[in-house]
């Protein structure tokens, strides 16, 4: 089975980066599908960061920060 890795922001789900397909021997044959694997990165994209900030969320991933400490 072929895999395609897509990196998405964890909150808004916008695409951060889309990797090329890792093909298998059946690539391109009829009925063969490509399975997408999603990796969550960061918190929110720049397009949605102003909305997230207004909702009380910071622009960072939130993994190392304590909620409310940046206000």
ABEGO torsion letter per residue (X at the ends): XBBBBBBBBAAAGBBABBBBBBBBAABGBBGBBBBBBBBBBEABBAAAAAAAAAAGBBABAGAABBBGAAX
